[in-house]
Amino acid sequence: MSTVTKKELIDRIAESTGHRRTLVKDVIQKFLDDIIDELGRGNRLEFRDFGVFECRRRKARMAQNPKTLDKVPVPPKRTVKFKVGRLMKKRLADTEPRVDPATGLPLDAPSGGGRSRAGARAVGG
């Protein structure tokens, strides 16, 4: 498994469509900015067969610092939930990675290091 950057996607799309890279970059950036703006307004975004983005509110809660075991208040916050659409779900199921039954790790993945849970959920650009 590897990481694909926004730049790599822009280059692929520009090459496959024959459009200038700057045009593709501007369109993709505008698309991403509009997604962020709509989610910031609390709106739900539905891309049929791809998935749905929606804002969720998390309540305030008490957490515990694992190092000191002190109780720490966590304020309420908004977060984004993504629900996978039909075509993406099917594509992911069709390309299920082979897993080593002994370790539960993908057979074609490099051993060692790996993403943390938080890193695996991060979306960047």
Protein Blocks (a to p, Z undefined) as FASTA:
>chain_A
ZZddfklmmmmmmmmnopafklmmmmmmmmmmmmmmmmmnopacddehkaccdddddddd
ddddfklopacdddddddddddddfklmmmmmmmgccddfknopafkbceeedddfklmm
pccZZ
